[in-house]
Amino acid sequence: MNNPREEKDAATRRRARLPLAALVLAALLTQSCVSLKEPEKSGPAANFDDANLFFAQGKYDAAQRYYTKVLDEAPDSPYRVHALLGSADSYYMQGDYIVAAPLYARFVELYPLDDRTPDALFYGGMSYFNDMVRVSKDQGSTKKALDIFARFSEKYPGNPAEPFVKEKISFLTDRLAEKMFTVAKYYFDLNAYGSCIGRVDDLLEKYPDTRFKGEALFMKAKSYAGEEAYEKAKKTYERIVSELSGTEFARRAQSELDALNNPRRPG
């Protein structure tokens, strides 16, 4: 004979899933000790449910496999849109950012009007952000993250994530400026003054308000002096004094300028 407590628990679980009309039927069947079973799902619906279950359990590798089955086996299924985003999220949660990023981009491309598109664009940017490497290495992911966050800020003003995105834009812009400054300094340290001057010009054209402006201009002036182009060195020092008044670089530039204008004569 069936255990009444077990029957009651089973009926309660069924009530959480059934519409109102079915609840009445479930109650009657419970009183009659009759068991009601839901039809089993199959195909893309079953794969999608399994994927969501694994994702909720933190089993992202398994979730990814089932999302991929939906995408591969049922490309025209209504579950496809959800599976594509779920697949991207699974890779992201595993730390496979470079795999996740193009999946988010694909979602944005295919479903530009979907309610989840802002999230997909945001996490596409975060995927590249999390893939960044130290300044001495290639900054390809940094540039891609900046491009995506700039698009997000332009396309979704007022989005709750906007303050966070603007903070990331500022950080990424500074990172790219630092990369350009590092290259200029590398040439300066090699006494390759022409290359240093060119890199400083590129830096200040692209990032005119960078925090590296003072040091970059000072290197440029010293590079001109190293090439014995003293008039160009003077003009660069004058620019530092004018544009960066009150800073340590302005003080140093004035000192160098005084030395060039009043060279010491041999005793």
C-alpha positions, 0 to 999 in steps of 0.5 A: 500500500502507498505511503500517505506522506509520500503521496502528499509530498509528490502531489505538492511537488506536482502542484508547483508545476501545474496550472490551476485547473490541473490542481483540482484534478491533482487533489482528486487523484491524490484522494483516490491514491492515483498517481499523476505523471507529466509527459517526458520531454524529448529532443531540443526541449529535453536538451535545453532543460538538461543544459539549464539544470547543469548550469544551475548546478555550476556544471558548466562543461556539461551545460555547454554540451547540451546547449551545443546539442540544441544548436547543432541538432535543432537550428530552427528550434525556438530554444536556439536563441536561449541556447546560444546565450546559454552557451556563451554564458557557460564558456564565460563562467568556465573562464574561456573568455576568448570562446565566449566573446564571439558567441556573445557577438553572434547573439548581438548580431542575430537578435539585436532587439532581444531584451537580453542583447544589452547583457550579451554586448556587456559580457562580450566586452567583459570577456575581452576585458578578462582576457587582457594581459600585462602592458608589455604584451599585445593589447588586442583584447584591450582594444576589443573590450574598449570598442565594445564598451564604447558601443554599449555606452552609446547604444544603451544610455541610462542602462544600470551598467552604464557607470561601471562601463564608463569606469572600464572605458576610462581604465582601458583608454589609460591602458592603451595610452600606457602601452604607447608610452611604454614603446616610446620610452623603449626607443628613448632608452635605446637613444633611438630618438627619431622613433621616440619622437614619432611614438610620442606624437602618435600618443598625444594625437590619440590620447591628448589628455593622458596622464603620461603627457608630461613625461612623454613631452619631456622625452620628446624634448630630450630626444630633440636635444639628443639629435642636436635639434635645439630649437625644436627642443626649446619649443617642446620645453616651452609647451610643457611649461605652458600646458603643464604649469605647476607640475614637476615636469614644468619645473624641470622643463623650465630648468632645461630651457634656461640651460639651453638659452644660457649655455655655459661657456668654457672657462 
